[in-house]
Amino acid sequence: MLDGEANYEILEFIKEWEADLLVIGTHSHNFLENVLMGNTAVKLVRH
């Protein structure tokens, strides 16, 4: 079990596994919610 902020934990996991591809889905209620609250998928894409 991982413990921490989701995007950092996912990044560490894929680095450990030396993954070539990350597939992640997202579902948001609206654009403003993503902008204000953030989104794990958005943070991973930015990285």
MODELLER restraints for C-alpha pairs under 7 A, 6 or more apart:
rsr = mdl.restraints
at = mdl.atoms
rsr.add(forms.Gaussian(group=physical.xy_distance, feature=features.Distance(at['CA:2:A'], at['CA:9:A']), mean=6.74, stdev=0.5))
rsr.add(forms.Gaussian(group=physical.xy_distance, feature=features.Distance(at['CA:6:A'], at['CA:40:A']), mean=6.62, stdev=0.5))
rsr.add(forms.Gaussian(group=physical.xy_distance, feature=features.Distance(at['CA:7:A'], at['CA:40:A']), mean=5.47, stdev=0.5))
rsr.add(forms.Gaussian(group=physical.xy_distance, feature=features.Distance(at['CA:7:A'], at['CA:43:A']), mean=6.57, stdev=0.5))
rsr.add(forms.Gaussian(group=physical.xy_distance, feature=features.Distance(at['CA:7:A'], at['CA:44:A']), mean=6.05, stdev=0.5))
rsr.add(forms.Gaussian(group=physical.xy_distance, feature=features.Distance(at['CA:24:A'], at['CA:41:A']), mean=6.56, stdev=0.5))
rsr.add(forms.Gaussian(group=physical.xy_distance, feature=features.Distance(at['CA:26:A'], at['CA:41:A']), mean=6.48, stdev=0.5))
rsr.add(forms.Gaussian(group=physical.xy_distance, feature=features.Distance(at['CA:28:A'], at['CA:34:A']), mean=6.96, stdev=0.5))
